[in-house]
């Protein structure tokens, strides 16, 4: 593969007209303080090469991207069959924080990436660990090679103060018998995992094993079994961008995960991991400029999974 630096710089320039068309998340007040015009992009190759442009080293709130790390943790903590009895693997076609489908479907969330599903995953981990958040931090620090990754306590507090929809979802899960720990504990852990701050480069590095059949290229360590990677990537492809997932697959064509902090991180198996960050979101909660940048990336390189 060629040097990608000119392409990343070209993309950073080409997406400029897209600024101002989305809106920074404000339902978590601490997120609304992030400057809207940030843009960073990082690409890691499984051959060890890395490229970046713009604000790629600036930490941002990973929010729902944390759901990938908790799913990976849960799958190595409890038996997968146990987890898949409590949460499905189908796209929801509904907003990430919707309650309606959860009630219709008896408290079994459609997938681990909508909020209801992620709360169940966090609960599953919590039942087996006295300190799930340090465990999670340890995982992301190791995967990204950055021991400096921390939780943004202000963001965690801000969401705890305003997270009424998540509280409603958690109480409903509890009422349906699909939450084992106390609601307050699960919410506390969930808000903290969402408030982990990482840069686009951290996230691209952390996702690289998902592009490489579970192997960390730099060390050769088989960090995740290939079958688990295949399965997690499939859930990313079908559920990673909520009710925007079909349009994202159409435009970009790679397994990816978004967060309301404005990050989107994805993989092109056998080749790259790629992360883009720009805080203005579309009406479904996915980065507007980030999606445009990833669309340009896969079109201009001719690389997607299709
Ligand atoms: O639970 C929430 O609403 C947020 N902490 C995370 C939501 C999110 O990132 C959805 N992503 N697009």
Boltz pocket constraint, residues with backbone or C-beta under 6 A from the ligand:
constraints:
  - pocket:
      binder: B
      contacts: [[A, 62], [A, 63], [A, 64], [A, 65], [A, 96], [A, 97], [A, 115], [A, 159], [A, 166], [A, 190], [A, 194], [A, 258], [A, 259], [A, 260], [A, 261], [A, 284], [A, 285], [A, 286]]
      max_distance: 6.0
